[in-house]
Amino acid sequence: MTTSPQTAGVRLPAHLPHPFSPAGRADPGPAYRWLRAHDPVHYDPFSRMWWLTSHADCAAALRADGLSAAAGQRERARSDALPPSMLTTDPPEHQRLRAPGQSLLGPAAIRALADVLGADVDALVDGLAPRADGVEDVGAPFATAVFGRLFQLPRADWATFAALARAASVNLDPLAGPAVAMAGRAAMGELSRFLTAHARTVTEGPLARLGADTRLTERERTGILGLAVVGGWQPLAEAVGNALYWLLPRPDAVALLREGDADDARLLVQELLRLEAPIPFTARVARAQVALPGGTVPRGGRVLIIIGAANRDPAVFERPDELVPGRAANPQLAFGAGTHFCLAAQLVRVCLELLLTRLVRRHPSLSLAQPSGELDWDPRPLPRRLLGCPVTTGSADVH
Ligand code: HEM
């Protein structure tokens, strides 16, 4: 184990733009590669955080008892309109809030959701215009359908829900300025009121079971729903654009998805999530000195676990910057790991497999309308998302 590099003051070479600088945000990859190779547990003086870029360090940090998610999330908390959620609490309180979430996102809920979502996905892909946007016209309505079904929202409320979810999603951006943060707080309040009022009307199904759970107060219940929306709606929508960015330029991968079996789709979705994790990092604070494989974080140290860098670590992934459709061993960290592992990971995977498979089966010539190298990434670091993902179905007569 190496010692803390903070005093050593390892600096990024001048030719590599800082990943949070305007030049570095669109493509933080080169800086992450350098850090992973030269200083995997790196003290970044700009953010005053310890940056972890190797898979071994990120995976260990996500599971480390000494690193507090509660304190880490407070670093960027923008909302006092919601009570503490499972993501902003540490064990043992965390489990009290997480366990009831299973009734909403666990295996029974996934089975029920997959049954009804199929028809929504078919309607979505059948209605796709010959030229469309992979996020606005596919990802966003898909995410809305997933939540609409999950939360048992009446169809008439889906558009209102989508607008609220979009507005509240600004809370994801840890670098948002004061005006955006204030708007995010207001949106969160509005979303919470909407979800509370809706939950009171539901008498059966997963949402009602969550409502009947005596381990939670109504405010805590709303907190779980609100966290799911802020942590899930936009990442799910963007995951679609990010996936199409890698998938569509690869006819072999598209063919595998179109003609292959459920296992092929499962491996491919894992690989697409690895390449462009919509949540590229998360934060923690060290309650005590924490020893990681690549270095030590001192007590009180603020830690940035860079999932996007870990997922491209050549020590774990052969050809890390390439789409490898049948990659069998794929310990990607797009959903985190350990105590706070995404409660909806399985649900997200199942829904993405369903959408992408039906999309390429219905539109066999679907392709990017521009070369992928010409598409722009959002300069905001979180979520990792394309500014636009124009696609063409390749047949003006489809419908
Ligand atoms: C592609 C889409 C998604 C990605 C990439 C993603 C990723 C993540 C990650 C990385 C974490 C861990 C954060 C941390 O350790 O600090 C997390 C936690 C969580 N996610 Fe997701 N997520 C996605 C979609 C969703 C959806 C759709 C929902 C709900 C319907 C959801 C619900 C949650 C919850 C409740 C937690 C907190 C778990 C806990 O603290 O115990 N996520 N997610």
Boltz pocket constraint, residues with backbone or C-beta under 6 A from the ligand:
constraints:
  - pocket:
      binder: B
      contacts: [[A, 62], [A, 69], [A, 86], [A, 87], [A, 88], [A, 98], [A, 101], [A, 105], [A, 224], [A, 227], [A, 228], [A, 229], [A, 231], [A, 232], [A, 233], [A, 235], [A, 236], [A, 239], [A, 277], [A, 278], [A, 279], [A, 282], [A, 283], [A, 333], [A, 334], [A, 335], [A, 336], [A, 337], [A, 339], [A, 340], [A, 341], [A, 342], [A, 343], [A, 344], [A, 345], [A, 348]]
      max_distance: 6.0
